[in-house]
């Protein structure tokens, strides 16, 4: 790996942490991307109308994100938003914390997320069915352009979603195994 790749990786990690600390920016980006997709599927719409439609979805998605994060913070007893974001970032990169308290908090976060992932297979199957149905209905209604755009977006989104789900599950299972081992080695080195 080159020096530039490492610097870019560090930069992206800092950007991701900044975005995690500012969920309203995520909502704005979601509204802009959503408006772009609406304009791509239905090019005759006004940009303002597309932005308003996308904004309603972005507000709902941002509210759900904040609710999920508040529940996770409560589950792991994180003192602040910065503590939660830092712990989440280290979990995403597979880094085991040094302190016993942080390892315990990360262990609770891992267990909470594994519990939530119990039904991920059914949820993915539902999303495949949903996106397939919408694309099929668009094709049946005679909107070839809409059907093609929806098919491309659905394929890209579902491929990424499936890969991400498998990746996150493997990471959580690996971390669930590593956290107790790290706690044991830390207590042996302390004695």
Secondary structure, 3 states (H helix, E strand, C coil): CCHHHHHHHHHHHHHHHHHHHCHHHHHHHHHHHHHHHHHHHCCCCCHHHHHHHHHHHHHHHHHHHHHHHHHHHHHHCCCCHHHHHHHHHHHHCCCCCCCHHHHHHHHHHHHHHHHHHHHHHHHHHHHHHHHHHHHHHHHHCCCHHHHHHHHHHHHHHHHHHHHHHHHHHHHHHHHHHHHHHHHHHHHHHHC
